Amino acid sequence: MQPVKKFSAGAVSASIWENKKELNGKETTVESVSFQKSFKTQSGEWQHSQSFRKADLPNLLLAGQKAFEYLALKE
């Protein structure tokens, strides 16, 4: 499954996901946002984490703001 939209700021990204759910007999789309940080190990392999250091927070906020703007302006 692929995200609908992805926003990156430095090594941090925010991915927007859409899931179809049935609520009260009606199909609706439920959106969610996940965050991750990408980094290379000493051996050069790319890894991903959902833990963030203090220095990552500005990029986390920026990616989150872009995700919020996308979802808010989409409505």
C-alpha positions in Angstrom: 0.0 0.0 0.0 1.3 3.4 -0.9 0.6 6.8 0.8 -1.7 9.2 -1.0 0.8 12.0 -0.4 4.2 12.4 1.3 5.9 15.5 2.6 9.6 15.5 3.4 11.7 18.0 5.4 15.3 16.9 5.7 15.4 13.2 6.9 11.8 13.4 8.3 8.7 12.6 6.3 4.9 12.7 6.9 2.9 10.2 4.9 -0.9 10.6 4.4 -2.9 7.4 4.2 -6.5 6.9 3.1 -8.6 3.9 4.3 -12.1 3.1 3.3 -14.4 2.3 6.2 -18.1 1.6 6.5 -19.8 3.9 9.1 -23.6 3.7 9.7 -24.0 1.7 6.5 -22.1 4.3 4.4 -18.6 4.0 3.0 -16.4 6.8 4.0 -12.7 7.6 3.7 -10.6 7.9 6.9 -7.3 9.7 6.6 -4.3 9.3 8.9 -0.7 10.6 9.0 2.4 8.7 9.9 5.9 10.1 10.5 9.3 8.6 10.0 12.9 9.5 9.9 15.3 7.9 7.3 19.0 7.4 8.0 22.0 5.4 6.8 23.7 2.8 9.0 27.5 2.6 9.2 27.3 -0.1 6.5 25.4 2.3 4.1 22.0 0.7 4.4 18.9 2.9 4.6 16.9 2.4 7.8 13.7 4.1 9.1 12.6 5.0 12.6 9.6 6.5 14.3 11.8 8.0 17.0 13.0 11.6 16.8 15.7 13.5 18.4 15.5 17.1 19.6 17.3 18.2 16.4 14.6 16.5 14.2 11.7 18.4 15.7 11.8 21.4 13.4 11.6 19.1 10.4 8.9 17.1 12.1 6.9 20.2 12.6 7.4 21.4 9.0 6.4 18.0 7.5 3.4 17.9 9.9 2.3 21.4 8.9 2.5 20.5 5.2 0.4 17.4 5.9 -2.2 19.4 7.8 -2.4 22.1 5.1 -2.9 19.4 2.5 -5.7 17.7 4.5 -7.4 21.0 5.5 -7.4 22.6 2.1 -8.5 19.3 0.5 -11.9 19.5 2.2 
